[in-house]
Amino acid sequence: MNDKSLPSQPRRRKWLIYTIAVIVVLAVAFPFALEFYLQRKLPDLVNDKTPYTVKISGFKLSLMSGDITVNQLKIATKNTKNKNITQIQGSVGQVKITDFGIMKALFKKSYHADQLLVSDGNIIVKTDVKDKNEKKEKKKLDLTLNNLSIKNVTADVEDANGKPIFKGENIAVSLTDITQSSNDSKIPLAFKDPQIKASNIKIGVNEFYEIHSREVKASKKSLKLLAFRLKPIQNPRNYNSKNIFDFAAGEFTADDFNISQDSLIVSKVYFSEPDLKVTSTGKQTVEKNKNPREIEMKIGMKNIFFQNGKITVLQQDREKTASVEHFNFKLNDIVFDKNTVKEKIPFRFTNHDIEADNIYFKADPAQAIRVEKITSKNSDIIIDGFRMLALKKNISKDVFTASASQIRLLK
């Protein structure tokens, strides 16, 4: 048999060595080639396939570790007049993603990362106009992020009508061990040891109310808000409720709080100089939700203090019908859950301690009550300087005046 047609052993060995060498070279060069390709082509891919223009000055990728770094990123919407797309304008100094599953993202549309870092950013976003007639199937996005870090970022997010969704300056956030919930009746995110700082915060709670705060700090189970306000933002006639609430406080603090997907528990809550204004809409009845969502979370607070507060109640025409010029209020426990929310008073509370000065209550156009001071501890109530006033004559019923230096209602 003639063996000349078969490769000799040395030739076969050379061929094997060359093949291995080529594979090794390709394996070593592939990450660098991919990095070079993405650095040059990634902005072009985004520019061609999306309604946005992206520019970056630095890009690093490690297929082995899954780390991605983007430096000096700038993004802008091409057509700023098209309200059917989300408008984005801004820049970010650095975006870094660690331990990102690149292959899973490419082939399985599964996005998992250990940490996302965003620093030195200024982002302006205006959401697109939603088509009410358009029906889209909700596809659950397979997205998992264990840790989030944001440093020195300014954000301004509005809806299509220009109403704020979120605004903030000097934002610094650190969240660890993040867990997510797809259940709408639970807290969507839970995390450990949050570190949060921001200034000039504005949050759109819904289409009727906003939350404002001059400064926010959260660290090691402690939360502090300075110049806090829950602000109504629409004309009173648009509210589907009997009353509108405008609440402000010089300082709000919450100590030793724990957040999970099922509960929010706070051991101490403090409000400094709370100011509550309640304005009537003039509506006697309101529409009820035919299919209310069952709440599956519990909110519990202990040792609640209101210091140097005041309350004002106004009618639709802005006439004052009740007020408390000064009060201090302490409540030991309060619970809000799926059972209490069904009751007329949607929360359950225990012992209390109240001191209130200069109370005014207008029972009707002809009769009012003034009280110098009320002290209440648990079930005992002491009223000092009680006066019932006749404001004007009334032909349909009797009006009268009465006074008492002290009234004691003891258990």
Sequence and secondary structure as in RCSB ss.txt:
>XXXX:A:sequence
MNDKSLPSQPRRRKWLIYTIAVIVVLAVAFPFALEFYLQRKLPDLVNDKTPYTVKISGFKLSLMSGDITVNQLKI
ATKNTKNKNITQIQGSVGQVKITDFGIMKALFKKSYHADQLLVSDGNIIVKTDVKDKNEKKEKKKLDLTLNNLSI
KNVTADVEDANGKPIFKGENIAVSLTDITQSSNDSKIPLAFKDPQIKASNIKIGVNEFYEIHSREVKASKKSLKL
LAFRLKPIQNPRNYNSKNIFDFAAGEFTADDFNISQDSLIVSKVYFSEPDLKVTSTGKQTVEKNKNPREIEMKIG
MKNIFFQNGKITVLQQDREKTASVEHFNFKLNDIVFDKNTVKEKIPFRFTNHDIEADNIYFKADPAQAIRVEKIT
SKNSDIIIDGFRMLALKKNISKDVFTASASQIRLLK
>XXXX:A:secstr
   TTS  HHHHHHHHHHHHHHHHHHHHHHHHHHHHHHHHHHHHHHHHHSSEEEE SEEEEETTTTEEEEEEEEE
EES TT TTS EEEEEEEEEEEES  HHHHHHT  EEEEEEEEEEEEEEEE     TT         EEEEEEEE
EEEEEEEE TTS EEEEEEEEEEEEEEEEE   TTS SEEEEEEEEEEEEEEEE SSSEEEEEEEEEEETTEEEE
EEEEEEE S GGG SSSEEEEEEEEEEEEEEEEE SSEEEEEEEEEES EEEEEE   S     SS      EEE
EEEEEEEEEEEEEE TTS EEEEEEEEEEEEEEEEE TTGGGSSS SEE  EEEEEEEEEEEEETTEEEEEEEEE
EETTEEEEEEEEEEE S  SSS    EEEEEEEE  
